[in-house]
Amino acid sequence: MISGGCRCGATRYTLAVDVIPPVYCCHCLDCQSWSGSAFSEQAVVRTDALSITGPAIDYLYQTRSDAESHQRLCGVCHTRIYNTNTARPGIALLRAGTLDASDKVVPRAHIWVKRKQPWVSIADDVPTFDANAPPAEFIAILMGARS
């Protein structure tokens, strides 16, 4: 079981998985704004593997492509925990920094690197994409043997 939670500890979650799920980093301007940082780290999980307890707010965001993105935040400290999107049913994007074992996260890919801050360095052996990755290739990378 993998666990994590918000900054204040009021909202916690568990993942019904044995290992940290695959993580990627996104450097797009939306992720920079949402995270207040240079990029976001997102763990890809099945929604049925995620259980959340404590106060959670569901913030609905309408995407440019007209999909609904539901952002789940702690109801106390407003840490963004995860989001789901009608364009990706059954999948949640968990903020990897909220994992209790966030120090064990190793990103498998970086997307939107054309918007990457110039001081961010990415290891040479990690796949990068100027914008969104081609879906089939991205899934293969995330589900591959990289750790």
N, C-alpha and C positions, 0 to 999 in steps of 0.2 A: 504494500500500500504506500502510495506517495501522498504527501500532504503539504499544505501551504496555507497562506492567509494574508490578510491585509496588514498594514503597518501597526494599527492599534490593537489587533488581536481579536476584535469583535466578530469578524467574519472569517471563517475557516472553511477549508475544503479538503476532500480526499479524492484521490484518483484510484480507481480499481484497476491498477496496472502494477507490474513488478519493477519496471525501470522508468527512469525519466523519459517522457515522450520526446519525439524529435522536435528540435528547436531551430528556428530560423530568425534572422535579423532583417528588419525592414528599415530602410533609410529614407523612405518617401517623406514629403513635407507633412502629410497628415499624421504619420506616426511620430515625427519629431514634435509636432504640436501636441498630440495626445499625451505623449510621454513626458514632455518638457525636457527632453534630452536629445542626443544625437541620433538615436534610433530606438526601435522597440525590439525586444526579444519575445518571441511568441512560440509557445509549445502547442503542438497540434494534438488534440485529444478528441475522442468520441464523446458526445454529450451524455450518452448513457453510462460512461465510466466516471463522470464527474458528479460529486455530491457536495453541496454547499450548505453550511449552517451559519446562523447569525443573520443580522440585518443586511439585506442586499437591496440595492436600488437598481431598477431596470431602466436605463436611459435609451430611448429609441432614437436612432440616427438614420435618416434617409440618405443612402449613398447616391453618388452621381449617376450610377447605373440603375437607379430606382429599386435597389434591394433594400430590405430593412436590416439594419445592424443593431442588435440589442447589446448594449454595453452594460455589464454587471459590475457595480461598484459597492464597496462597503458603505452601509447606511450611516456609519459614524464618521470615519476618517476620509471617505470617498476615494480610497485606493481603487484603481481599476483592476479587477480580478480577471475577467475574461469577457469575450464577446462571442455571439453567434450571428449568423448572417443567413437570410433566406436564400442566398445564392449558393450556400454550402450547407444543405440540411444534414443534421447528424454530427456536425463538426463544431468544436469550440476552439477558439484561440485563446489560450491561457497565457497571461503575462508571466513569463518565466522568472522574472525577478520576485514574484510572490511565492515561489516554491521554497519550502524550508531548506532544501538542498540546492539553492540557486548557485552555489559555488561549484557544483558538479556539472553545470550546463556547458555543453560544447556545441555551438551552432553548426548546423550542417550546410547552411547556405546563407548568402546575403543577397537581398533583392533591393532594387532601386538605388544601386550604388552610384548612379549618375548624380544623385542628390546627397551623397555621403559627405559629411564634414571632412575637410582636407586633412585634419589631424588624426582621423580614425585610420588605424592600420588593420588590414585583414590578412590572415595567414594565407600564403600562396596556395596551399592545398585545399582551401575551402572554395567551392563554386560560388561565383558571383554573377549577377545579372544586372544590366543597366537599368531595366525597369522590371515589370513582372516577368517571372520565369514561365516558359511554356509549361502548361499544366502537367502533361505526362512526364516531362523531364523533372519537374519540381517534385512530383509525387515519388518518382523513382529515387531521387536524392534523399528525400525525407525518410523514406521507408528502407533505404539502403543500409549497408553494414557499418557506415561511419558511426563513431561514438563520440 
